[in-house]
C-alpha cells in the first residue's frame, strides 16, 4: 500500500512538471532593451495591467513558424477565444499579422497564468488611435517574443 502511494505521488509530480515548463529564450534571440523598458513603463502607467507581470521583449529574424514551433515543444499553446473563426488578420498596409500564445505554468488561460509568451510577426512598436482607426508605429519585419512573467 505504501509503495502504491509513493508511485501515485511520483506520477502526480511528473504530470504536474509536464504542465509547467520553464521559459527558454528562442536560440539566437536578443532582448530589445529599449522596447522592454517602454513596455514596462506602459505597464506601470496602465490601470488595466498588473504591476506583478513584467514584460521582456526578445527579437529574432527567424520566421514566425519556426519560432512558434520551438515554443510548441516547450509549452501549451493557448488559442484566443473567437479568433479561430476569423481569417488572417491584416495590417492597413496589407501585411499579415501572425501571432500565437504559449502558457508555461499550466494555467488554464492568460489571465490566470504567471508565465506566458506571445510570438508575433511583424513587430509593432506602438499603436495610436486616430478616431476609430489604429495607426501602427515602428512596424519591423522581425519575429518578436513577448514574455509576461510574474515577479
Buried (B, 14 or more C-beta within 10 A) or exposed (E): EEEEEEEEEEEEEEEEEEEBBEBEBBEEBEBBEEBBEBBBEEBEEEEEBEEEBBBBBBBBEBEBEEBBEBBEEBBBEBEEEEEEEEEEEEEEEEBEBBBBBBBBBBBEEBEEBBBBBBBBBBBBBEEEEEEEEEEBEEBBEBBBBBBBBEE
